[in-house]
Amino acid sequence: MNQQEIITKINAFMVNDFEVDEVTITPEANLKETLDLDSLDYIDLVVVIEQNFGFKVKPEDFQSITTIQDFYNYVFTRMEVAHVG
């Protein structure tokens, strides 16, 4: 899966699972504010990531994720590591 496919998949589940208006999904947007995440929503997000991309997410991984671009980069990096490993 290339980076554009990952971005497309992430955007699709943001719209479908978190009911985000697609026009608000921009790389510089704040992930927590855009998805209107509370602590339970983070759990849902972890489950969606694990189901869609096949790797385990640690809660501490989210500490460095602020923007949607950070989130894209995180998933892309984890996918590369999983593919290589």
N, CA, C and O atoms as CSV, one atom per row, in Angstrom:
chain,resi,resn,atom,element,x,y,z
A,1,MET,N,N,0.853,-1.175,0.000
A,1,MET,CA,C,0.000,0.000,0.000
A,1,MET,C,C,0.902,1.242,0.000
A,1,MET,O,O,1.767,1.390,0.863
A,2,ASN,N,N,0.690,2.128,-0.975
A,2,ASN,CA,C,1.525,3.327,-1.027
A,2,ASN,C,C,0.929,4.440,-0.148
A,2,ASN,O,O,-0.159,4.301,0.412
A,3,GLN,N,N,1.672,5.537,-0.051
A,3,GLN,CA,C,1.266,6.612,0.857
A,3,GLN,C,C,-0.091,7.203,0.465
A,3,GLN,O,O,-0.903,7.502,1.341
A,4,GLN,N,N,-0.348,7.375,-0.822
A,4,GLN,CA,C,-1.635,7.946,-1.242
A,4,GLN,C,C,-2.792,7.008,-0.912
A,4,GLN,O,O,-3.867,7.462,-0.520
A,5,GLU,N,N,-2.579,5.711,-1.066
A,5,GLU,CA,C,-3.619,4.738,-0.717
A,5,GLU,C,C,-3.916,4.770,0.778
A,5,GLU,O,O,-5.068,4.649,1.193
A,6,ILE,N,N,-2.862,4.935,1.588
A,6,ILE,CA,C,-3.033,5.032,3.043
A,6,ILE,C,C,-3.835,6.281,3.397
A,6,ILE,O,O,-4.759,6.220,4.207
A,7,ILE,N,N,-3.479,7.419,2.786
A,7,ILE,CA,C,-4.187,8.679,3.045
A,7,ILE,C,C,-5.661,8.546,2.648
A,7,ILE,O,O,-6.546,8.979,3.385
A,8,THR,N,N,-5.918,7.952,1.493
A,8,THR,CA,C,-7.291,7.765,1.033
A,8,THR,C,C,-8.081,6.901,2.009
A,8,THR,O,O,-9.232,7.203,2.324
A,9,LYS,N,N,-7.463,5.834,2.483
A,9,LYS,CA,C,-8.133,4.925,3.420
A,9,LYS,C,C,-8.405,5.619,4.754
A,9,LYS,O,O,-9.486,5.472,5.324
A,10,ILE,N,N,-7.424,6.373,5.252
A,10,ILE,CA,C,-7.597,7.107,6.512
A,10,ILE,C,C,-8.729,8.119,6.365
A,10,ILE,O,O,-9.605,8.202,7.226
A,11,ASN,N,N,-8.714,8.887,5.280
A,11,ASN,CA,C,-9.766,9.886,5.075
A,11,ASN,C,C,-11.137,9.237,5.010
A,11,ASN,O,O,-12.111,9.774,5.538
A,12,ALA,N,N,-11.213,8.067,4.356
A,12,ALA,CA,C,-12.495,7.366,4.234
A,12,ALA,C,C,-13.031,6.953,5.596
A,12,ALA,O,O,-14.222,7.118,5.858
A,13,PHE,N,N,-12.177,6.418,6.475
A,13,PHE,CA,C,-12.722,6.028,7.775
A,13,PHE,C,C,-12.982,7.224,8.674
A,13,PHE,O,O,-13.822,7.142,9.569
A,14,MET,N,N,-12.284,8.336,8.461
A,14,MET,CA,C,-12.618,9.545,9.221
A,14,MET,C,C,-14.037,10.002,8.874
A,14,MET,O,O,-14.817,10.379,9.749
A,15,VAL,N,N,-14.351,9.960,7.579
A,15,VAL,CA,C,-15.680,10.381,7.114
A,15,VAL,C,C,-16.745,9.372,7.548
A,15,VAL,O,O,-17.787,9.760,8.076
A,16,ASN,N,N,-16.490,8.092,7.329
A,16,ASN,CA,C,-17.501,7.057,7.576
A,16,ASN,C,C,-17.664,6.698,9.050
A,16,ASN,O,O,-18.789,6.579,9.534
A,17,ASP,N,N,-16.555,6.524,9.768
A,17,ASP,CA,C,-16.632,6.059,11.158
A,17,ASP,C,C,-16.735,7.197,12.170
A,17,ASP,O,O,-17.331,7.031,13.234
A,18,PHE,N,N,-16.156,8.353,11.841
A,18,PHE,CA,C,-16.146,9.469,12.788
A,18,PHE,C,C,-17.011,10.637,12.325
A,18,PHE,O,O,-17.070,11.675,12.985
A,19,GLU,N,N,-17.683,10.462,11.186
A,19,GLU,CA,C,-18.622,11.457,10.666
A,19,GLU,C,C,-18.005,12.846,10.518
A,19,GLU,O,O,-18.622,13.855,10.859
A,20,VAL,N,N,-16.775,12.875,10.001
A,20,VAL,CA,C,-16.075,14.129,9.768
A,20,VAL,C,C,-16.419,14.612,8.364
A,20,VAL,O,O,-16.465,13.821,7.421
A,21,ASP,N,N,-16.661,15.916,8.231
A,21,ASP,CA,C,-16.882,16.512,6.918
A,21,ASP,C,C,-15.554,16.466,6.155
A,21,ASP,O,O,-14.537,16.962,6.641
A,22,GLU,N,N,-15.569,15.879,4.983
A,22,GLU,CA,C,-14.340,15.668,4.220
A,22,GLU,C,C,-13.552,16.949,3.978
A,22,GLU,O,O,-12.324,16.903,3.905
A,23,VAL,N,N,-14.224,18.090,3.852
A,23,VAL,CA,C,-13.511,19.350,3.588
A,23,VAL,C,C,-12.672,19.799,4.785
A,23,VAL,O,O,-11.766,20.617,4.626
A,24,THR,N,N,-12.959,19.281,5.975
A,24,THR,CA,C,-12.168,19.662,7.157
A,24,THR,C,C,-10.919,18.814,7.321
A,24,THR,O,O,-10.092,19.093,8.188
A,25,ILE,N,N,-10.771,17.777,6.494
A,25,ILE,CA,C,-9.608,16.894,6.594
A,25,ILE,C,C,-8.482,17.462,5.744
A,25,ILE,O,O,-8.424,17.238,4.535
A,26,THR,N,N,-7.594,18.196,6.392
A,26,THR,CA,C,-6.425,18.758,5.732
A,26,THR,C,C,-5.194,18.341,6.527
A,26,THR,O,O,-5.292,18.114,7.733
A,27,PRO,N,N,-4.042,18.237,5.879
A,27,PRO,CA,C,-2.840,17.781,6.590
A,27,PRO,C,C,-2.497,18.593,7.831
A,27,PRO,O,O,-1.998,18.046,8.815
A,28,GLU,N,N,-2.764,19.903,7.788
A,28,GLU,CA,C,-2.378,20.753,8.925
A,28,GLU,C,C,-3.442,20.816,10.025
A,28,GLU,O,O,-3.201,21.406,11.079
A,29,ALA,N,N,-4.598,20.224,9.798
A,29,ALA,CA,C,-5.680,20.258,10.792
A,29,ALA,C,C,-5.294,19.449,12.029
A,29,ALA,O,O,-4.575,18.454,11.940
A,30,ASN,N,N,-5.783,19.896,13.173
A,30,ASN,CA,C,-5.542,19.203,14.429
A,30,ASN,C,C,-6.382,17.925,14.456
A,30,ASN,O,O,-7.599,17.971,14.276
A,31,LEU,N,N,-5.729,16.792,14.681
A,31,LEU,CA,C,-6.422,15.504,14.639
A,31,LEU,C,C,-7.512,15.418,15.693
A,31,LEU,O,O,-8.641,15.034,15.389
A,32,LYS,N,N,-7.187,15.768,16.918
A,32,LYS,CA,C,-8.154,15.651,18.014
A,32,LYS,C,C,-9.368,16.543,17.777
A,32,LYS,O,O,-10.504,16.118,17.990
A,33,GLU,N,N,-9.133,17.776,17.339
A,33,GLU,CA,C,-10.241,18.702,17.105
A,33,GLU,C,C,-11.065,18.305,15.879
A,33,GLU,O,O,-12.293,18.393,15.904
A,34,THR,N,N,-10.401,17.872,14.815
A,34,THR,CA,C,-11.111,17.505,13.594
A,34,THR,C,C,-12.017,16.308,13.831
A,34,THR,O,O,-13.161,16.284,13.375
A,35,LEU,N,N,-11.499,15.313,14.550
A,35,LEU,CA,C,-12.293,14.118,14.824
A,35,LEU,C,C,-13.156,14.267,16.071
A,35,LEU,O,O,-13.962,13.389,16.380
A,36,ASP,N,N,-12.986,15.386,16.793
A,36,ASP,CA,C,-13.721,15.621,18.032
A,36,ASP,C,C,-13.555,14.426,18.977
A,36,ASP,O,O,-14.528,13.847,19.462
A,37,LEU,N,N,-12.277,14.079,19.221
A,37,LEU,CA,C,-11.956,12.871,19.979
A,37,LEU,C,C,-12.011,13.089,21.481
A,37,LEU,O,O,-11.491,14.075,22.004
A,38,ASP,N,N,-12.655,12.142,22.169
A,38,ASP,CA,C,-12.507,12.049,23.615
A,38,ASP,C,C,-11.781,10.733,23.878
A,38,ASP,O,O,-11.376,10.061,22.929
A,39,SER,N,N,-11.610,10.354,25.122
A,39,SER,CA,C,-10.808,9.172,25.428
A,39,SER,C,C,-11.407,7.894,24.829
A,39,SER,O,O,-10.659,7.019,24.392
A,40,LEU,N,N,-12.725,7.771,24.798
A,40,LEU,CA,C,-13.345,6.592,24.190
A,40,LEU,C,C,-13.157,6.579,22.683
A,40,LEU,O,O,-12.993,5.515,22.085
A,41,ASP,N,N,-13.178,7.758,22.064
A,41,ASP,CA,C,-12.966,7.840,20.627
A,41,ASP,C,C,-11.559,7.383,20.239
A,41,ASP,O,O,-11.367,6.791,19.177
A,42,TYR,N,N,-10.575,7.656,21.100
A,42,TYR,CA,C,-9.218,7.184,20.821
A,42,TYR,C,C,-9.193,5.663,20.749
A,42,TYR,O,O,-8.503,5.089,19.908
A,43,ILE,N,N,-9.942,5.015,21.626
A,43,ILE,CA,C,-10.024,3.554,21.592
A,43,ILE,C,C,-10.634,3.102,20.268
A,43,ILE,O,O,-10.144,2.163,19.640
A,44,ASP,N,N,-11.696,3.770,19.850
A,44,ASP,CA,C,-12.318,3.448,18.563
A,44,ASP,C,C,-11.326,3.643,17.418
A,44,ASP,O,O,-11.266,2.835,16.491
A,45,LEU,N,N,-10.548,4.724,17.493
A,45,LEU,CA,C,-9.572,5.015,16.451
A,45,LEU,C,C,-8.501,3.923,16.397
A,45,LEU,O,O,-8.099,3.495,15.315
A,46,VAL,N,N,-8.051,3.484,17.548
A,46,VAL,CA,C,-7.059,2.404,17.610
A,46,VAL,C,C,-7.612,1.139,16.957
A,46,VAL,O,O,-6.924,0.482,16.175
A,47,VAL,N,N,-8.854,0.807,17.282
A,47,VAL,CA,C,-9.483,-0.388,16.700
A,47,VAL,C,C,-9.580,-0.262,15.180
A,47,VAL,O,O,-9.282,-1.211,14.454
A,48,VAL,N,N,-9.992,0.895,14.710
A,48,VAL,CA,C,-10.123,1.115,13.261
A,48,VAL,C,C,-8.760,0.991,12.575
A,48,VAL,O,O,-8.656,0.389,11.506
A,49,ILE,N,N,-7.731,1.549,13.179
A,49,ILE,CA,C,-6.378,1.450,12.604
A,49,ILE,C,C,-5.948,-0.010,12.527
A,49,ILE,O,O,-5.461,-0.474,11.497
A,50,GLU,N,N,-6.136,-0.723,13.631
A,50,GLU,CA,C,-5.718,-2.125,13.675
A,50,GLU,C,C,-6.477,-2.964,12.648
A,50,GLU,O,O,-5.895,-3.844,12.014
A,51,GLN,N,N,-7.770,-2.698,12.483
A,51,GLN,CA,C,-8.576,-3.446,11.514
A,51,GLN,C,C,-8.197,-3.111,10.073
A,51,GLN,O,O,-8.162,-3.994,9.215
A,52,ASN,N,N,-7.916,-1.837,9.810
A,52,ASN,CA,C,-7.643,-1.400,8.441
A,52,ASN,C,C,-6.208,-1.623,7.989
A,52,ASN,O,O,-5.947,-1.837,6.805
A,53,PHE,N,N,-5.278,-1.573,8.937
A,53,PHE,CA,C,-3.869,-1.615,8.547
A,53,PHE,C,C,-3.099,-2.797,9.126
A,53,PHE,O,O,-1.959,-3.036,8.728
A,54,GLY,N,N,-3.692,-3.538,10.053
A,54,GLY,CA,C,-3.092,-4.781,10.513
A,54,GLY,C,C,-1.897,-4.670,11.430
A,54,GLY,O,O,-1.089,-5.597,11.489
A,55,PHE,N,N,-1.753,-3.569,12.148
A,55,PHE,CA,C,-0.697,-3.493,13.157
A,55,PHE,C,C,-1.280,-3.009,14.473
A,55,PHE,O,O,-2.307,-2.331,14.502
A,56,LYS,N,N,-0.613,-3.366,15.557
A,56,LYS,CA,C,-1.060,-2.971,16.896
A,56,LYS,C,C,-0.609,-1.547,17.190
A,56,LYS,O,O,0.496,-1.140,16.832
A,57,VAL,N,N,-1.480,-0.805,17.845
A,57,VAL,CA,C,-1.207,0.578,18.208
A,57,VAL,C,C,-1.066,0.667,19.720
A,57,VAL,O,O,-1.885,0.125,20.462
A,58,LYS,N,N,-0.024,1.351,20.168
A,58,LYS,CA,C,0.151,1.585,21.597
A,58,LYS,C,C,-0.400,2.980,21.910
A,58,LYS,O,O,-0.187,3.919,21.143
A,59,PRO,N,N,-1.103,3.114,23.032
A,59,PRO,CA,C,-1.659,4.434,23.373
A,59,PRO,C,C,-0.608,5.547,23.380
A,59,PRO,O,O,-0.897,6.679,22.993
A,60,GLU,N,N,0.606,5.223,23.818
A,60,GLU,CA,C,1.644,6.261,23.880
A,60,GLU,C,C,2.066,6.740,22.491
A,60,GLU,O,O,2.672,7.804,22.367
A,61,ASP,N,N,1.756,5.974,21.453
A,61,ASP,CA,C,2.076,6.407,20.088
A,61,ASP,C,C,1.374,7.720,19.745
A,61,ASP,O,O,1.887,8.511,18.954
A,62,PHE,N,N,0.212,7.949,20.332
A,62,PHE,CA,C,-0.565,9.142,20.016
A,62,PHE,C,C,-0.012,10.414,20.663
A,62,PHE,O,O,-0.433,11.514,20.305
A,63,GLN,N,N,0.909,10.287,21.596
A,63,GLN,CA,C,1.438,11.475,22.277
A,63,GLN,C,C,2.139,12.421,21.318
A,63,GLN,O,O,2.132,13.633,21.535
A,64,SER,N,N,2.744,11.894,20.263
A,64,SER,CA,C,3.472,12.757,19.327
A,64,SER,C,C,2.641,13.140,18.107
A,64,SER,O,O,3.130,13.834,17.215
A,65,ILE,N,N,1.391,12.692,18.063
A,65,ILE,CA,C,0.535,12.987,16.906
A,65,ILE,C,C,-0.366,14.180,17.229
A,65,ILE,O,O,-1.224,14.111,18.109
A,66,THR,N,N,-0.153,15.265,16.502
A,66,THR,CA,C,-0.959,16.467,16.699
A,66,THR,C,C,-1.837,16.737,15.493
A,66,THR,O,O,-3.040,16.959,15.629
A,67,THR,N,N,-1.234,16.719,14.312
A,67,THR,CA,C,-1.973,17.054,13.099
A,67,THR,C,C,-2.378,15.793,12.333
A,67,THR,O,O,-1.910,14.693,12.626
A,68,ILE,N,N,-3.234,15.975,11.374
A,68,ILE,CA,C,-3.614,14.852,10.518
A,68,ILE,C,C,-2.405,14.372,9.721
A,68,ILE,O,O,-2.281,13.175,9.460
A,69,GLN,N,N,-1.512,15.279,9.331
A,69,GLN,CA,C,-0.282,14.860,8.634
A,69,GLN,C,C,0.572,13.980,9.541
A,69,GLN,O,O,1.143,12.991,9.080
A,70,ASP,N,N,0.666,14.326,10.825
A,70,ASP,CA,C,1.394,13.472,11.782
A,70,ASP,C,C,0.786,12.070,11.795
A,70,ASP,O,O,1.503,11.070,11.845
A,71,PHE,N,N,-0.546,12.013,11.750
A,71,PHE,CA,C,-1.252,10.742,11.776
A,71,PHE,C,C,-0.955,9.940,10.501
A,71,PHE,O,O,-0.677,8.743,10.571
A,72,TYR,N,N,-1.016,10.601,9.341
A,72,TYR,CA,C,-0.653,9.935,8.084
A,72,TYR,C,C,0.765,9.360,8.185
A,72,TYR,O,O,1.006,8.200,7.852
A,73,ASN,N,N,1.695,10.203,8.653
A,73,ASN,CA,C,3.097,9.787,8.743
A,73,ASN,C,C,3.264,8.597,9.682
A,73,ASN,O,O,4.024,7.672,9.396
A,74,TYR,N,N,2.555,8.629,10.795
A,74,TYR,CA,C,2.618,7.534,11.768
A,74,TYR,C,C,2.180,6.222,11.106
A,74,TYR,O,O,2.890,5.220,11.193
A,75,VAL,N,N,1.035,6.222,10.458
A,75,VAL,CA,C,0.516,5.003,9.830
A,75,VAL,C,C,1.465,4.553,8.722
A,75,VAL,O,O,1.770,3.365,8.613
A,76,PHE,N,N,1.933,5.489,7.904
A,76,PHE,CA,C,2.827,5.132,6.808
A,76,PHE,C,C,4.116,4.502,7.336
A,76,PHE,O,O,4.579,3.494,6.803
A,77,THR,N,N,4.690,5.090,8.372
A,77,THR,CA,C,5.917,4.559,8.969
A,77,THR,C,C,5.687,3.173,9.548
A,77,THR,O,O,6.498,2.270,9.342
A,78,ARG,N,N,4.588,3.000,10.272
A,78,ARG,CA,C,4.272,1.691,10.844
A,78,ARG,C,C,4.040,0.647,9.754
A,78,ARG,O,O,4.425,-0.511,9.920
A,79,MET,N,N,3.424,1.033,8.653
A,79,MET,CA,C,3.193,0.113,7.546
A,79,MET,C,C,4.520,-0.287,6.891
A,79,MET,O,O,4.705,-1.442,6.509
A,80,GLU,N,N,5.437,0.674,6.765
A,80,GLU,CA,C,6.755,0.367,6.206
A,80,GLU,C,C,7.498,-0.615,7.093
A,80,GLU,O,O,8.089,-1.577,6.603
A,81,VAL,N,N,7.470,-0.376,8.403
A,81,VAL,CA,C,8.154,-1.254,9.352
A,81,VAL,C,C,7.544,-2.654,9.314
A,81,VAL,O,O,8.267,-3.651,9.318
A,82,ALA,N,N,6.219,-2.726,9.278
A,82,ALA,CA,C,5.539,-4.017,9.226
A,82,ALA,C,C,5.876,-4.762,7.939
A,82,ALA,O,O,6.045,-5.981,7.940
A,83,HIS,N,N,5.972,-4.014,6.843
A,83,HIS,CA,C,6.255,-4.618,5.542
A,83,HIS,C,C,7.701,-5.143,5.487
A,83,HIS,O,O,7.967,-6.224,4.961
A,84,VAL,N,N,8.621,-4.346,6.045
A,84,VAL,CA,C,10.051,-4.725,6.041
A,84,VAL,C,C,10.275,-5.862,7.039
A,84,VAL,O,O,10.976,-6.833,6.755
A,85,GLY,N,N,9.654,-5.712,8.223
A,85,GLY,CA,C,9.859,-6.692,9.293
A,85,GLY,C,C,9.149,-7.933,8.999
A,85,GLY,O,O,9.204,-8.877,9.787
